Amino acid sequence: MTKAIRPIMKLGITGGIGSGKTSVCRVFSILGIPVFSADPEAQKIMNSDERVIRGINDIANRNLYPAGSLDRMQLAQLIFNDAEILQKVNSLVHPIVFEYFNRWTMSQDTPYVIMEAAILFESGAANLVDRVATVFAPEEERIARVTRRNKLSREQVLERIRNQMDDETRMKMSDYVINNSENEMIIPVILKIHEDLINHLNS
């Protein structure tokens, strides 16, 4: 029986809110590269993993699952009012998300896989991947995208942008940069990254 080929390379994709990470990952998916989206996965895990459910209730010192699923509004209020609680929740959730990512990676049979994460560097997830691509776009375009998509005010979007790592810092720590401005063509850039990774794996 032939042994399944294990992915030998992991690419991290990150970028600020509204930069267009999802659009970039969609192109990689079309190329046949599987994508692990850390944020939605973390949300699923917070509702399904018993260790996380118990841990969140312990941190909050109350039941945040009164209807069987996480009361995200209550958790958000706790987190926004207390940096220590945010730190505890992150310290609980991130390692378990990484565990799921590693397990998921082992079940793939492609040359490389992708982890998409908004806080790839801040969470420590960058240590799990071999290379990183940062997606960026002009601030005004990001604001327009997020206000359309999330029904947030301009000020709310700006506040979220300010609370995230800035693009310049991300880019300095990355191997690839994808300019996802509406005036730029992202597909040739993505194809070049894909080709570079495949060539590296074949060398």
Helices and strands as residue ranges (DSSP letters): E 9-15, H 21-30, E 35-37, H 38-48, H 50-60, H 72-81, H 83-106, E 112-116, G 125-128, E 131-136, H 139-150, H 154-163, H 167-172, E 176-179, H 186-202
